[in-house]
Amino acid sequence: MTGPLHRFRALPLRSRLALLVATAVAVAVAAVAVACWFVTRAQLEEQLDTTLRNTTVDERYLSSLYAYCLDPTQQEPPRTDSGLTVQLIDAQGTVCIAPDWSPLSVGRADLAVVNREVRSTLHTASAADGVKMRVFTKSAEVKRGLGQPNLKIAVSVARPLSEIDKPLSTLAWVLLLVSGIGVVGAGAAGLWVARSGLRPVDELTEAVEHVARTEDLTVRIPVEGEDEIARLSRSFNSMTASLATSRDRQAQLIADAGHELRTPLTSLRTNVELLARSDETGRAIPPDDRRALMSSVKAQMTELASLIGDLQELARPDAAKTGPLQVVALHDITRTALQRARLRGPELTITAELAPWYVRAEPAALERAIVNVLDNAVKFSPPGSTIDVELHRGRLTVRDHGPGIPADELPHVFERFWRSPSARQLPGSGLGLSIVARTVQQSGGDIALSPAPGGGTEAVISLPGAPQPPPDGVPE
């Protein structure tokens, strides 16, 4: 459908605002003009009625007019310069009026005044020539000859309604002209207001189009004031800043991943080329060297697979990083992770004090995070040393007795691909602690690494508790 509302919505926002402003002003001006016209008409009518009520007709004029009506051939018609139409009405409804005036229609109200049923009446009537008149009729008496009683009559004085119709007509044209000028001015003002008010929106539109066209995320919109447009501008600036930061992190991730992948791939290619050259030339590699090469290839493949798995874990969107959260026993997950850590560090002593604690998390991701923390402790612990693990009221502490982490390196331990200069010769991708921090944060907790008293490093994972699940087979 292409109705008026559809066509209105199809207009540009600037035109719609100008049209709405012009319409609102037009309605307001029309309402004021109509009210002004009606008020003026009421005042003019009241003024005319008051003038008629206060009009007095000279008794001599009444007598002369009555005498003229009795015998027009013997009397001169009376004259008046007051602009009033004066008409006499007797008990039979007979009208007496000067020849210069057009007789007025006589109604029941006029006859009621003649019969003294009412003292006066005010109404609108038509003259014989069709002119609308405002008529005031009141009782009166005309003196007759000696010995004769006064004649009871009614006197009607009237003025044409054109005396107020013409000013009202002039006022209507003036109001119409002023209203038209006001509407046109309102439309122009509305268009100016729309342009001024939407200028920040135009700037925002241009910025968005520029970003879409050039992918330049450094564009910023000046923010002025505290209105909705300013909030929108600040939101856009925050969005582009976040996108720029995300893109920078993505580029840094790709660069770091390429750098980390280059080392195992280069070593792997070198070993494979040595094995291939031995087969091509027929020069057998000594068994011990061949076993060393194969072990190196296997280790590099393992490192490469681990690195790719970590990259995939970090590259997944936030919605897919974890499975559904559920209430799990943190002490049980830690105990399972400890078993794997003891297999990887058989020469180490790992002590554990695990108090029951339940958390809401994704079990597999949480177990991997704890395994990473324990692997980190195993990796940096000297042979024969001890690793202390304690869980108390949601606070999991892993303390090793290794070389520790320098204070200037602590702020970087959770960054992707960051590795301490002293640990670059050890296996690992530099992604383990980054994955741990993300998993713990998704579970509502936090993690911190700090130097331990007496040497070594202490890792502390704090997770909020959850209600203990009921035993299997027992309804909640």
LINZILIN-V30997 format. One record per backbone hydrogen bond with DSSP energy under -1.0 kcal/mol. CO is the residue of the C=O (numbers start at 1). NH is the residue of the N-H. Records with the same first field share a line. If there is no record, write none. Layout:
CO: NH / NH
This chain:
3: 7
4: 8
5: 9
6: 10
8: 11
12: 16
13: 17
14: 18
15: 19
16: 20
17: 21
18: 22
19: 23
20: 24
21: 25
22: 26
23: 27
24: 28
25: 29
26: 30
27: 31
28: 32
29: 33
30: 34
31: 35
32: 36
33: 37
34: 38
35: 39
36: 40
37: 41
38: 42
39: 43
40: 44
41: 45
42: 46
43: 47
44: 48
45: 49
46: 50
47: 51
48: 52
49: 53
50: 54
52: 55
58: 62
59: 63
60: 64
61: 65
62: 66
63: 67
64: 68
65: 69
66: 70
67: 71
71: 74 / 75
85: 158
87: 156
88: 96
89: 154
90: 93
94: 90
96: 88
98: 101
103: 128
107: 111
108: 112
109: 113
110: 114
111: 115
112: 117 / 118
113: 116
119: 139
121: 137
123: 135
125: 133
126: 105
127: 130
131: 127
132: 161
133: 125
134: 159
135: 123
136: 157
137: 121
138: 155
140: 153
142: 151
145: 148
151: 142
153: 140
154: 89
155: 138
156: 87
157: 136
158: 85
159: 134
160: 163
161: 164 / 165
162: 166
164: 168
165: 169
166: 170
167: 171
168: 172
169: 173
170: 174
171: 175
172: 176
173: 177
174: 178
175: 179
176: 180
177: 181
178: 182
179: 183
180: 184
181: 185
182: 186
183: 187
184: 188
185: 189
186: 190
187: 191
188: 192
189: 193
190: 194
191: 195
192: 196
193: 197
194: 198
198: 202
199: 203
200: 204
201: 205
202: 206
203: 207
204: 208
205: 209
206: 210
207: 211
208: 212
209: 213
210: 214
211: 215
227: 231
228: 232
229: 233
230: 234
231: 235
232: 236
233: 237
234: 238
235: 239
236: 240
237: 241
238: 242
239: 243
240: 244
241: 245
242: 246
243: 247
244: 248
245: 249
246: 250
247: 251
248: 252
249: 253
250: 254
251: 255
252: 256
253: 257
254: 258
255: 259
256: 260
257: 261
258: 262
261: 265
262: 266
263: 267
264: 268
265: 269
266: 270
267: 271
268: 272
269: 273
270: 274
271: 275
272: 276
273: 277
274: 278
275: 279
276: 280
277: 281
278: 282
286: 290
287: 291
288: 292
289: 293
290: 294
291: 295
292: 296
293: 297
294: 298
295: 299
296: 300
297: 301
298: 302
299: 303
300: 304
301: 305
302: 306
303: 307
304: 308
305: 309
306: 310
307: 311
308: 312
309: 313
310: 314
311: 315
312: 316
317: 320
318: 321
326: 361
328: 359
329: 333
330: 334
331: 335
332: 336
333: 337
334: 338
335: 339
336: 340
337: 341
338: 342
339: 343
340: 344
341: 345
345: 348
347: 384
349: 387
351: 389
353: 391
357: 330
358: 466
359: 328
361: 326
362: 366
363: 367
364: 368
365: 369
366: 370
367: 371
368: 372
369: 373
370: 374
371: 375
372: 376
373: 377
374: 378
375: 379
376: 380
382: 385
385: 349
387: 351
388: 399
389: 353
390: 397
391: 355
392: 395
394: 463
395: 392
396: 461
397: 390
398: 459
399: 388
406: 409
409: 412
410: 413
412: 415
415: 418
420: 423
423: 426
430: 417
431: 435
432: 436
433: 437
434: 438
435: 439
436: 440
437: 441
438: 442
439: 443
440: 445
441: 444
446: 462
448: 460
450: 458
452: 455
456: 452
457: 400
458: 450
459: 398
460: 448
461: 396
462: 446
471: 474
